Structures are given as structure tokens and as C-alpha cells.
Amino acid sequence: CGEKFGLIGGADGTGRTCYALHRMFSYNAEKNECILFFYGGCNGNRNIFASKKKCEEYCVE
């Protein structure tokens, strides 16, 4: 959960641009809470959750 979330937009290394606007949540370790952000669809990692509830179940202490 401590990983920073992936890039919101921009190139993904394949020449595509990644400008989707998926409403997702990511854990912020400094605040110990899950925050809303808009994910562009590329360069993600394990700190991206489809719902705040799932993020909190997995990450919030």
C-alpha cells in the first residue's frame, strides 16, 4: 500500500497516450487514508483500488 500510484496520464512506453479518466482510490501513507484520483489507464501499480472501501480494507491501519 505504500507505493505511489501510477501516472495519471501520458505515454505508457508503447507510443499510446493514456488519457482515460477512471475514478480510483490510492492509499496515502502519510495521512493513513485512501484518496480519490483519476487514473489515466497506464503505468499503474498495486496501489490502485476501484473503491474506497477496498482500499481501506487492504491498507488503512
PATIKOL-305651 format. One record per atom (N, C-alpha, C, CB): residue in three letters; x, y, z. Coordinates in steps of 0.2 Angstrom, whole numbers. Glycine has a CB too. Layout:
! PATIKOL-305651
+------+-------+-------+-------+
| resn |     x |     y |     z |
+------+-------+-------+-------+
|  ALA |     X |     Y |     Z |
...
+------+-------+-------+-------+
//
This chain:
! PATIKOL-305651
+------+-------+-------+-------+
| resn |     x |     y |     z |
+------+-------+-------+-------+
|  CYS |     4 |    -6 |     0 |
|  CYS |     0 |     0 |     0 |
|  CYS |     4 |     6 |     0 |
|  CYS |    -5 |     0 |     6 |
|  GLY |    11 |     6 |     2 |
|  GLY |    15 |    12 |     2 |
|  GLY |    17 |    15 |    -5 |
|  GLY |    20 |    11 |     6 |
|  GLU |    16 |    11 |   -10 |
|  GLU |    18 |    13 |   -17 |
|  GLU |    14 |    19 |   -19 |
|  GLU |    18 |     7 |   -22 |
|  LYS |    18 |    24 |   -22 |
|  LYS |    14 |    29 |   -25 |
|  LYS |    10 |    27 |   -31 |
|  LYS |    19 |    35 |   -27 |
|  PHE |     4 |    30 |   -32 |
|  PHE |     0 |    27 |   -38 |
|  PHE |     4 |    29 |   -45 |
|  PHE |    -7 |    30 |   -38 |
|  GLY |     2 |    26 |   -50 |
|  GLY |     5 |    27 |   -57 |
|  GLY |     3 |    33 |   -59 |
|  GLY |     3 |    21 |   -61 |
|  LEU |     6 |    35 |   -65 |
|  LEU |     5 |    41 |   -69 |
|  LEU |    -3 |    42 |   -70 |
|  LEU |     9 |    42 |   -75 |
|  ILE |    -5 |    48 |   -70 |
|  ILE |   -12 |    49 |   -71 |
|  ILE |   -13 |    49 |   -79 |
|  ILE |   -15 |    55 |   -68 |
|  GLY |    -9 |    52 |   -83 |
|  GLY |    -9 |    52 |   -90 |
|  GLY |    -3 |    51 |   -93 |
|  GLY |   -13 |    59 |   -92 |
|  GLY |    -2 |    53 |   -99 |
|  GLY |     4 |    52 |  -103 |
|  GLY |     6 |    46 |  -106 |
|  GLY |    10 |    54 |   -98 |
|  ALA |    12 |    45 |  -109 |
|  ALA |    13 |    40 |  -113 |
|  ALA |    15 |    34 |  -109 |
|  ALA |    20 |    41 |  -117 |
|  ASP |    13 |    28 |  -111 |
|  ASP |    15 |    22 |  -107 |
|  ASP |    21 |    18 |  -110 |
|  ASP |     8 |    17 |  -108 |
|  GLY |    25 |    21 |  -114 |
|  GLY |    30 |    17 |  -117 |
|  GLY |    29 |    13 |  -123 |
|  GLY |    33 |    12 |  -112 |
|  THR |    23 |    13 |  -126 |
|  THR |    21 |     9 |  -132 |
|  THR |    19 |    14 |  -137 |
|  THR |    15 |     4 |  -130 |
|  GLY |    20 |    21 |  -136 |
|  GLY |    18 |    26 |  -141 |
|  GLY |    10 |    28 |  -140 |
|  GLY |    19 |    23 |  -148 |
|  ARG |     7 |    24 |  -136 |
|  ARG |     0 |    26 |  -134 |
|  ARG |     0 |    32 |  -129 |
|  ARG |    -4 |    20 |  -132 |
|  THR |    -5 |    36 |  -129 |
|  THR |    -7 |    41 |  -124 |
|  THR |   -12 |    38 |  -119 |
|  THR |    -9 |    48 |  -127 |
|  CYS |   -12 |    40 |  -113 |
|  CYS |   -16 |    37 |  -108 |
|  CYS |   -20 |    42 |  -105 |
|  CYS |   -12 |    33 |  -103 |
|  TYR |   -26 |    44 |  -108 |
|  TYR |   -30 |    49 |  -105 |
|  TYR |   -37 |    47 |  -103 |
|  TYR |   -30 |    55 |  -110 |
|  ALA |   -37 |    41 |  -101 |
|  ALA |   -44 |    39 |   -98 |
|  ALA |   -45 |    42 |   -92 |
|  ALA |   -44 |    31 |   -97 |
|  LEU |   -51 |    42 |   -89 |
|  LEU |   -52 |    46 |   -83 |
|  LEU |   -56 |    41 |   -78 |
|  LEU |   -56 |    52 |   -84 |
|  HIS |   -52 |    36 |   -76 |
|  HIS |   -55 |    31 |   -71 |
|  HIS |   -55 |    33 |   -64 |
|  HIS |   -52 |    24 |   -72 |
|  ARG |   -61 |    34 |   -61 |
|  ARG |   -61 |    36 |   -54 |
|  ARG |   -58 |    30 |   -50 |
|  ARG |   -68 |    38 |   -52 |
|  MET |   -53 |    31 |   -46 |
|  MET |   -50 |    26 |   -42 |
|  MET |   -47 |    29 |   -36 |
|  MET |   -43 |    23 |   -46 |
|  PHE |   -45 |    24 |   -31 |
|  PHE |   -43 |    26 |   -25 |
|  PHE |   -36 |    24 |   -24 |
|  PHE |   -47 |    24 |   -19 |
|  SER |   -32 |    27 |   -20 |
|  SER |   -25 |    26 |   -19 |
|  SER |   -23 |    27 |   -11 |
|  SER |   -20 |    29 |   -23 |
|  TYR |   -19 |    23 |    -8 |
|  TYR |   -18 |    24 |    -1 |
|  TYR |   -12 |    29 |     0 |
|  TYR |   -16 |    17 |     2 |
|  ASN |   -13 |    34 |     4 |
|  ASN |    -8 |    39 |     6 |
|  ASN |    -6 |    37 |    13 |
|  ASN |   -11 |    46 |     6 |
|  ALA |     1 |    35 |    13 |
|  ALA |     3 |    33 |    19 |
|  ALA |     4 |    38 |    24 |
|  ALA |    10 |    29 |    18 |
|  GLU |     6 |    44 |    22 |
|  GLU |     7 |    50 |    27 |
|  GLU |     1 |    52 |    30 |
|  GLU |    10 |    56 |    23 |
|  LYS |    -5 |    51 |    27 |
|  LYS |   -11 |    53 |    30 |
|  LYS |   -15 |    47 |    33 |
|  LYS |   -16 |    56 |    25 |
|  ASN |   -13 |    41 |    31 |
|  ASN |   -16 |    34 |    33 |
|  ASN |   -23 |    34 |    31 |
|  ASN |   -16 |    33 |    41 |
|  GLU |   -24 |    36 |    24 |
|  GLU |   -31 |    36 |    22 |
|  GLU |   -31 |    35 |    14 |
|  GLU |   -35 |    43 |    23 |
|  CYS |   -36 |    33 |    11 |
|  CYS |   -37 |    32 |     4 |
|  CYS |   -40 |    38 |     1 |
|  CYS |   -41 |    26 |     3 |
|  ILE |   -36 |    40 |    -5 |
|  ILE |   -38 |    46 |    -8 |
|  ILE |   -41 |    45 |   -15 |
|  ILE |   -32 |    51 |    -8 |
|  LEU |   -45 |    49 |   -17 |
|  LEU |   -48 |    48 |   -24 |
|  LEU |   -43 |    52 |   -29 |
|  LEU |   -55 |    52 |   -24 |
|  PHE |   -42 |    48 |   -35 |
|  PHE |   -39 |    51 |   -40 |
|  PHE |   -41 |    49 |   -47 |
|  PHE |   -31 |    50 |   -39 |
|  PHE |   -40 |    52 |   -52 |
|  PHE |   -42 |    50 |   -59 |
|  PHE |   -36 |    46 |   -62 |
|  PHE |   -45 |    56 |   -63 |
|  TYR |   -37 |    40 |   -64 |
|  TYR |   -31 |    36 |   -67 |
|  TYR |   -32 |    36 |   -74 |
|  TYR |   -32 |    29 |   -64 |
|  GLY |   -26 |    37 |   -78 |
|  GLY |   -26 |    38 |   -85 |
|  GLY |   -26 |    31 |   -88 |
|  GLY |   -20 |    41 |   -87 |
|  GLY |   -25 |    25 |   -85 |
|  GLY |   -25 |    19 |   -88 |
|  GLY |   -19 |    16 |   -89 |
|  GLY |   -29 |    19 |   -94 |
|  CYS |   -13 |    19 |   -88 |
|  CYS |    -6 |    17 |   -89 |
|  CYS |    -2 |    17 |   -83 |
|  CYS |    -3 |    20 |   -96 |
|  ASN |     3 |    13 |   -83 |
|  ASN |     9 |    14 |   -78 |
|  ASN |     6 |    13 |   -71 |
|  ASN |    12 |    21 |   -79 |
|  GLY |     1 |     9 |   -70 |
|  GLY |    -1 |     8 |   -63 |
|  GLY |     3 |     3 |   -59 |
|  GLY |    -8 |     5 |   -64 |
|  ASN |     1 |     2 |   -53 |
|  ASN |     4 |    -2 |   -48 |
|  ASN |    -1 |    -5 |   -44 |
|  ASN |    10 |     1 |   -44 |
|  ARG |     1 |    -8 |   -38 |
|  ARG |    -3 |   -12 |   -34 |
|  ARG |    -7 |    -7 |   -29 |
|  ARG |     0 |   -17 |   -29 |
|  ASN |    -6 |    -1 |   -29 |
|  ASN |    -9 |     4 |   -25 |
|  ASN |   -14 |     8 |   -29 |
|  ASN |    -4 |     9 |   -22 |
|  ILE |   -18 |     4 |   -32 |
|  ILE |   -24 |     7 |   -36 |
|  ILE |   -30 |     3 |   -34 |
|  ILE |   -23 |     8 |   -44 |
|  PHE |   -35 |     6 |   -32 |
|  PHE |   -41 |     2 |   -30 |
|  PHE |   -47 |     5 |   -33 |
|  PHE |   -42 |     2 |   -22 |
|  ALA |   -52 |     0 |   -35 |
|  ALA |   -58 |     3 |   -38 |
|  ALA |   -63 |     6 |   -34 |
|  ALA |   -62 |    -3 |   -42 |
|  SER |   -62 |     5 |   -27 |
|  SER |   -67 |     8 |   -22 |
|  SER |   -63 |    10 |   -16 |
|  SER |   -73 |     3 |   -20 |
|  LYS |   -66 |    15 |   -13 |
|  LYS |   -63 |    17 |    -6 |
|  LYS |   -63 |    12 |    -1 |
|  LYS |   -66 |    24 |    -4 |
|  LYS |   -68 |     8 |    -1 |
|  LYS |   -69 |     3 |     4 |
|  LYS |   -64 |    -3 |     3 |
|  LYS |   -76 |    -1 |     3 |
|  LYS |   -63 |    -5 |    -3 |
|  LYS |   -57 |   -10 |    -5 |
|  LYS |   -50 |    -7 |    -2 |
|  LYS |   -57 |   -12 |   -12 |
|  CYS |   -49 |    -1 |    -4 |
|  CYS |   -43 |     2 |    -2 |
|  CYS |   -42 |     2 |     6 |
|  CYS |   -42 |     9 |    -5 |
|  GLU |   -47 |     4 |     9 |
|  GLU |   -47 |     4 |    16 |
|  GLU |   -46 |    -3 |    19 |
|  GLU |   -53 |     8 |    19 |
|  GLU |   -50 |    -8 |    17 |
|  GLU |   -49 |   -14 |    19 |
|  GLU |   -42 |   -17 |    19 |
|  GLU |   -54 |   -19 |    15 |
|  TYR |   -39 |   -15 |    13 |
|  TYR |   -32 |   -18 |    12 |
|  TYR |   -27 |   -14 |    15 |
|  TYR |   -31 |   -18 |     5 |
|  CYS |   -28 |    -7 |    16 |
|  CYS |   -22 |    -3 |    18 |
|  CYS |   -23 |     1 |    25 |
|  CYS |   -21 |     2 |    13 |
|  VAL |   -28 |     3 |    26 |
|  VAL |   -29 |     8 |    32 |
|  VAL |   -28 |     4 |    39 |
|  VAL |   -36 |    12 |    32 |
|  GLU |   -24 |     6 |    43 |
|  GLU |   -22 |     3 |    49 |
|  GLU |   -27 |     5 |    55 |
|  GLU |   -15 |     5 |    52 |
+------+-------+-------+-------+
//
